[in-house]
Amino acid sequence: MMSDDAEYLPLFDWLRGILAVVVMLSHDGLLWWADAANFAVQVFFALSGWLIGGILLRTSRAGLPRFFYNRSVRIWVPYYLAFVALVGAGLLRDEITTEWSQAVVYKLTFVYNLFGMTRIEEMADLYPLAGTGNHFWSVNAEEQFYLIAPLFIVVLAATVGRRIAFWAALALVAAFTIEYSAILFGVTAAVAAVKYPGWHRTRVAQVVLVIVALAATAGLIADTHYNATVPFLALPIVLLLARPGPQSAVGAVVGGMSYPLYLNHWMGVFIANELFQPFDLVDSPPRKVLASLISLTIALLHYRFIDRVLREHRSQWYTARRGTITTAAAYSIVGAGLVIGLSWN
């Protein structure tokens, strides 16, 4: 895993793959820890804050259209393919209610985390495929981060965007107020790395990170304020693995599969359920194994024929005009979602 114009960090490929598998297994009831999927997402958030924060710290205002273009190509195409598959399956099986339609619009405009998830406990049965695809909320949160972070890190760089104290204070406040604070912890670490290059690789920092991670693990075991504790484990995991090295061919595939696996693992469960339902074996181990194998196969094919192609050619496809259009579209889509969501609530 390499951030733009930066050294290659091969362990991140494996980390992303493991996190996606954890989410897949957790959502199919194969892991004992109820927060396993959410924890994996929090590590994803810390990783995103670290990598995207690092990219933005090397980006000028003139480079923002290209940043938005790269993010959009990387995120939108796989996301909307998964979205279309989910909505299509829902149209074939569900009763179309007002709540169903609203959930679709929220996911379409990347605001499901703000409006759809707030009513999930009471409305899940009325959402597409009885709540299938709720994990899209984290992708929506990431998309919002991609829109907000550049305003601080690049546009307001001279005032607050590149101040460690600003991001550290923001991260600590967020830890006790919102579910996405791990992203801010990652950005804080990236900002610190600009002023103190390689600080996280020093022996002292490594020892401190291990101690913090162990303390946070103890806090999670003791069930101490999950949202405030989890970033202190998520960020050390990311920083301890942020080691440069050569790219592994297998690791590149594992990392490349992670996003399509995260998006589409519901398909394996859906297909396996259909196959085992006539035999009343939906909860059987063979069904769960088959679901995982199907999901992994779909993710591999998606990576091979879609994601990899996008990564290989997006630089060739880029033009200043496309960058400007993509930037306007990114803000417009989420902006429309916010307006619609506020009008419905």
C-alpha positions as CSV (number, residue, x, y, z in Angstrom):
1,M,0.0,0.0,0.0
2,M,1.6,3.2,-1.2
3,S,0.2,6.7,-0.7
4,D,0.8,9.1,-3.7
5,D,4.4,10.0,-4.1
6,A,5.5,8.1,-1.0
7,E,7.3,5.0,0.0
8,Y,5.7,1.6,-0.3
9,L,4.3,0.2,2.9
10,P,3.7,-3.5,2.2
11,L,2.3,-4.5,5.6
12,F,-0.7,-2.3,4.9
13,D,-1.7,-4.6,2.1
14,W,-2.0,-7.5,4.5
15,L,-3.6,-5.3,7.2
16,R,-6.4,-4.2,4.8
17,G,-7.0,-7.8,3.7
18,I,-7.2,-9.0,7.3
19,L,-9.5,-6.2,8.3
20,A,-11.9,-6.9,5.4
21,V,-12.0,-10.6,6.3
22,V,-12.7,-9.8,9.9
23,V,-15.7,-7.7,8.8
24,M,-16.9,-10.5,6.5
25,L,-16.7,-13.2,9.2
26,S,-18.2,-11.0,11.9
27,H,-21.2,-10.1,9.8
28,D,-21.8,-13.8,9.2
29,G,-21.7,-14.5,12.9
30,L,-18.4,-16.3,12.9
31,L,-16.5,-14.2,15.4
32,W,-17.3,-14.1,19.1
33,W,-16.5,-10.4,19.7
34,A,-19.6,-8.4,18.9
35,D,-17.5,-5.3,18.1
36,A,-15.1,-7.1,15.8
37,A,-16.4,-5.6,12.6
38,N,-16.6,-2.1,14.1
39,F,-13.1,-2.5,15.4
40,A,-11.8,-3.4,11.9
41,V,-13.6,-0.3,10.6
42,Q,-11.9,1.8,13.2
43,V,-8.5,0.5,12.1
44,F,-9.5,1.3,8.5
45,F,-10.3,4.8,9.6
46,A,-6.9,5.3,11.4
47,L,-5.2,3.9,8.3
48,S,-7.2,6.3,6.0
49,G,-6.4,9.3,8.3
50,W,-2.7,8.4,8.2
51,L,-2.5,7.8,4.4
52,I,-4.9,10.4,3.1
53,G,-3.6,12.9,5.6
54,G,-0.1,12.3,4.3
55,I,-1.2,12.7,0.7
56,L,-3.0,16.0,1.5
57,L,0.0,17.3,3.3
58,R,2.0,16.9,0.1
59,T,-0.8,18.4,-2.0
60,S,-1.1,22.1,-3.1
61,R,-4.3,23.9,-3.8
62,A,-3.7,23.4,-7.5
63,G,-3.4,19.7,-7.0
64,L,-6.8,19.3,-5.2
65,P,-8.8,18.5,-8.4
66,R,-6.4,15.6,-9.1
67,F,-6.8,14.4,-5.5
68,F,-10.6,14.4,-5.8
69,Y,-10.4,12.7,-9.2
70,N,-8.1,9.9,-7.8
71,R,-10.3,9.4,-4.7
72,S,-13.5,9.3,-6.8
73,V,-12.2,6.8,-9.4
74,R,-10.9,4.6,-6.5
75,I,-14.1,4.8,-4.4
76,W,-17.0,5.6,-6.6
77,V,-16.9,2.9,-9.3
78,P,-16.7,-0.1,-6.9
79,Y,-19.1,1.5,-4.5
80,Y,-21.8,2.3,-7.1
81,L,-21.5,-1.2,-8.6
82,A,-22.2,-2.7,-5.2
83,F,-25.0,-0.2,-4.7
84,V,-26.6,-1.1,-8.0
85,A,-26.4,-4.8,-7.1
86,L,-27.9,-4.2,-3.7
87,V,-30.8,-2.1,-4.9
88,G,-31.4,-4.5,-7.8
89,A,-31.7,-7.4,-5.4
90,G,-33.9,-5.4,-3.1
91,L,-36.3,-4.4,-5.9
92,L,-36.8,-8.1,-6.7
93,R,-37.5,-9.2,-3.1
94,D,-38.6,-6.3,-1.0
95,E,-41.8,-4.3,-0.4
96,I,-40.8,-0.8,-1.5
97,T,-41.6,1.5,1.5
98,T,-40.8,5.1,2.2
99,E,-38.0,4.0,4.5
100,W,-36.6,1.7,1.8
101,S,-36.5,4.5,-0.7
102,Q,-34.9,6.9,1.8
103,A,-32.2,4.4,2.7
104,V,-31.4,4.1,-1.0
105,V,-31.2,7.8,-1.5
106,Y,-28.9,8.1,1.6
107,K,-26.5,5.5,0.2
108,L,-26.7,7.0,-3.2
109,T,-25.6,10.4,-1.9
110,F,-23.0,9.2,0.7
111,V,-25.0,10.3,3.8
112,Y,-26.3,7.0,5.1
113,N,-24.1,7.2,8.1
114,L,-25.7,10.6,9.1
115,F,-29.4,9.7,8.5
116,G,-29.9,6.0,7.8
117,M,-27.9,4.6,10.7
118,T,-29.6,6.8,13.3
119,R,-32.8,4.7,12.9
120,I,-31.3,1.3,12.1
121,E,-32.6,-0.5,15.2
122,E,-36.2,0.4,14.5
123,M,-36.1,0.5,10.7
124,A,-33.7,-2.2,9.6
125,D,-36.5,-4.6,8.5
126,L,-37.8,-1.8,6.2
127,Y,-34.5,-1.1,4.6
128,P,-33.2,-2.9,1.4
129,L,-32.8,-6.6,2.0
130,A,-33.7,-6.1,5.7
131,G,-30.7,-3.9,6.4
132,T,-28.2,-5.6,4.1
133,G,-25.6,-3.1,3.1
134,N,-25.6,-1.2,6.4
135,H,-21.8,-1.4,6.3
136,F,-21.9,1.2,3.5
137,W,-22.0,3.8,6.3
138,S,-18.3,3.7,6.8
139,V,-17.6,4.3,3.1
140,N,-20.0,7.3,3.4
141,A,-18.0,8.6,6.4
142,E,-14.8,8.2,4.4
143,E,-16.3,10.1,1.5
144,Q,-17.2,13.0,3.8
145,F,-13.7,12.9,5.2
146,Y,-12.3,13.3,1.7
147,L,-14.3,16.4,1.2
148,I,-13.7,18.1,4.6
149,A,-10.0,17.2,5.2
150,P,-8.7,19.1,2.2
151,L,-10.4,22.3,3.4
152,F,-8.4,22.2,6.6
153,I,-5.1,20.6,5.5
154,V,-4.7,22.3,2.2
155,V,-6.9,25.4,2.0
156,L,-6.3,26.4,5.7
157,A,-2.8,25.0,5.8
158,A,-1.3,28.3,7.0
159,T,-3.6,28.7,10.0
160,V,-4.8,25.4,11.5
161,G,-4.4,22.7,8.8
162,R,-0.9,21.7,9.7
163,R,-0.8,22.3,13.4
164,I,-0.3,19.2,15.5
165,A,-2.1,20.8,18.5
166,F,-5.2,21.5,16.4
167,W,-5.6,18.0,15.1
168,A,-4.7,16.4,18.5
169,A,-7.4,18.5,20.3
170,L,-9.9,17.7,17.6
171,A,-9.2,14.0,17.8
172,L,-9.5,13.9,21.6
173,V,-12.8,15.8,21.5
174,A,-14.1,13.6,18.8
175,A,-13.1,10.5,20.8
176,F,-15.9,11.3,23.3
177,T,-18.4,12.6,20.9
178,I,-18.4,10.8,17.5
179,E,-17.7,7.4,16.1
180,Y,-15.1,8.5,13.5
181,S,-12.4,9.8,15.8
182,A,-9.8,7.2,14.6
183,I,-9.6,9.1,11.3
184,L,-8.6,12.3,13.2
185,F,-6.0,10.3,15.2
186,G,-4.5,9.2,11.9
187,V,-4.4,12.7,10.5
188,T,-2.7,13.9,13.7
189,A,0.0,11.3,13.3
190,A,0.5,12.3,9.7
191,V,0.8,16.0,10.6
192,A,3.3,15.1,13.3
193,A,5.3,13.1,10.7
194,V,5.8,16.2,8.6
195,K,7.4,18.1,11.5
196,Y,9.2,15.1,12.9
197,P,9.9,12.7,10.0
198,G,10.0,9.1,10.9
199,W,9.1,9.8,14.5
200,H,6.9,6.7,14.7
201,R,9.9,4.4,13.8
202,T,12.2,5.5,16.6
203,R,12.7,2.9,19.3
204,V,11.2,5.1,22.0
205,A,8.1,5.7,19.9
206,Q,7.7,2.0,19.1
207,V,7.8,1.2,22.8
208,V,5.3,3.9,23.6
209,L,3.0,2.7,20.8
210,V,3.1,-0.9,22.2
211,I,2.3,0.3,25.7
212,V,-0.6,2.5,24.5
213,A,-1.9,-0.5,22.4
214,L,-1.7,-2.8,25.4
215,A,-3.5,-0.3,27.7
216,A,-6.2,0.3,25.1
217,T,-6.6,-3.5,24.7
218,A,-7.1,-3.8,28.5
219,G,-9.6,-1.0,28.3
220,L,-11.6,-2.7,25.6
221,I,-11.6,-6.0,27.6
222,A,-12.8,-4.1,30.6
223,D,-15.5,-2.5,28.4
224,T,-14.3,1.0,29.1
225,H,-15.9,3.6,26.8
226,Y,-15.5,1.9,23.5
227,N,-15.5,4.9,21.2
228,A,-12.9,6.7,23.3
229,T,-10.7,3.7,23.8
230,V,-10.6,2.1,20.3
231,P,-8.6,4.9,18.5
232,F,-5.7,4.3,21.0
233,L,-5.4,0.7,19.7
234,A,-6.3,1.4,16.1
235,L,-3.6,4.1,15.5
236,P,-0.7,2.1,17.1
237,I,-1.6,-0.9,14.9
238,V,-1.3,1.4,11.9
239,L,1.9,3.1,13.0
240,L,3.6,-0.1,14.0
241,L,3.0,-1.5,10.6
242,A,4.0,1.6,8.7
243,R,7.3,0.2,7.6
244,P,8.7,0.7,4.1
245,G,9.7,-2.3,2.0
246,P,9.3,-4.0,-1.4
247,Q,5.9,-4.8,-2.7
248,S,4.8,-8.4,-2.5
249,A,2.8,-9.8,-5.5
250,V,0.5,-11.8,-3.2
251,G,0.2,-8.9,-0.7
252,A,-0.8,-6.5,-3.5
253,V,-3.6,-8.9,-4.4
254,V,-4.7,-9.3,-0.8
255,G,-4.7,-5.5,-0.3
256,G,-6.4,-4.9,-3.6
257,M,-9.2,-7.3,-2.8
258,S,-9.9,-5.7,0.5
259,Y,-12.2,-2.9,-0.7
260,P,-14.4,-5.0,-3.0
261,L,-14.5,-7.7,-0.3
262,Y,-15.6,-5.1,2.2
263,L,-18.3,-3.8,-0.1
264,N,-19.6,-7.1,-1.5
265,H,-19.3,-9.7,1.1
266,W,-23.0,-9.6,1.6
267,M,-23.4,-11.2,-1.8
268,G,-21.7,-14.5,-0.7
269,V,-24.1,-14.7,2.2
270,F,-27.1,-13.9,0.0
271,I,-26.2,-16.5,-2.6
272,A,-25.3,-19.2,-0.1
273,N,-28.6,-18.6,1.8
274,E,-30.5,-19.1,-1.4
275,L,-28.8,-22.4,-2.1
276,F,-29.2,-23.7,1.5
277,Q,-32.6,-22.3,2.3
278,P,-34.6,-25.3,0.7
279,F,-32.7,-27.7,3.0
280,D,-33.2,-25.6,6.1
281,L,-29.4,-25.3,6.5
282,V,-29.0,-21.5,6.5
283,D,-27.2,-21.5,9.8
284,S,-25.1,-24.5,9.0
285,P,-21.2,-24.4,8.9
286,P,-21.1,-25.5,5.2
287,R,-23.3,-22.6,4.3
288,K,-21.0,-20.2,6.1
289,V,-17.9,-21.7,4.5
290,L,-19.5,-21.4,1.0
291,A,-20.6,-17.8,1.7
292,S,-17.0,-16.8,2.5
293,L,-15.6,-18.6,-0.5
294,I,-18.1,-16.9,-2.8
295,S,-17.4,-13.5,-1.3
296,L,-13.7,-14.0,-1.7
297,T,-14.1,-15.1,-5.3
298,I,-16.3,-12.1,-6.1
299,A,-13.7,-9.8,-4.5
300,L,-10.8,-11.4,-6.4
301,L,-12.7,-11.0,-9.8
302,H,-13.7,-7.5,-8.9
303,Y,-10.1,-6.5,-8.1
304,R,-8.7,-8.3,-11.2
305,F,-11.1,-6.9,-13.8
306,I,-12.2,-3.5,-12.2
307,D,-10.1,-2.2,-9.4
308,R,-6.7,-3.0,-10.9
309,V,-7.7,-1.5,-14.2
310,L,-8.9,1.7,-12.5
311,R,-5.6,2.0,-10.6
312,E,-3.5,1.3,-13.7
313,H,-5.2,3.8,-16.0
314,R,-6.6,6.6,-13.8
315,S,-3.5,8.7,-14.4
316,Q,-3.8,8.3,-18.2
317,W,-7.5,9.3,-18.0
318,Y,-7.0,12.4,-15.9
319,T,-7.4,15.9,-17.3
320,A,-7.7,19.2,-15.5
321,R,-11.3,19.4,-16.8
322,R,-12.2,16.0,-15.4
323,G,-10.6,16.9,-12.1
324,T,-12.7,20.0,-11.9
325,I,-15.9,18.2,-12.8
326,T,-15.2,15.4,-10.3
327,T,-14.5,17.9,-7.6
328,A,-17.8,19.7,-8.2
329,A,-19.7,16.4,-8.5
330,A,-18.2,15.2,-5.2
331,Y,-19.4,18.2,-3.2
332,S,-22.7,18.3,-5.0
333,I,-23.6,14.7,-4.4
334,V,-23.0,14.9,-0.7
335,G,-24.4,18.4,-0.5
336,A,-27.6,17.1,-2.1
337,G,-27.7,14.2,0.4
338,L,-27.4,16.6,3.3
339,V,-30.2,18.8,2.1
340,I,-32.5,15.8,1.4
341,G,-31.7,14.2,4.7
342,L,-32.3,17.3,6.7
343,S,-35.6,17.9,4.9
344,W,-36.8,14.3,5.7
345,N,-35.8,14.4,9.4
